[in-house]
Amino acid sequence: MSDEKTEAQSKLAETCAAAGVRVGHVYQHYRGGLYVVFAVSLAEATLLPYVHYYSLERGTRWTRPLANFSAVMNVDTARVQRFERVRPATNDELARAIGVREVAS
């Protein structure tokens, strides 16, 4: 593995923390929907970090660049986070996000 890839992997958690993105937490989109962040990853070709998240309302999974996920938006006259962290996800919410039907007790 290249030194560049190794460095990107070792900095991924730090990069996510700096952006305020935490796996296993529920975020609210500035337009209202609730989403569970269930993974972060690196695009192999570019080494850019990506956030993988699940819609609690619609049951769909999405992926977007970390910079886009954590961006500040201009809405009317206010600046708001695109996704605002709300709370830790429940075990059931996280299981649904990753596609597990039942969670062992």
Buried (B, 14 or more C-beta within 10 A) or exposed (E): EEEEEEEBEEBBEEBBEEBBBBBBBBBBBBEEEBBBBBBBEBEEEEBBBBBBBBBBEEEEBEEBBBEEBBBEEEEEEEEEBBBEBEEEBEEEBBBBBEEEEEEEE
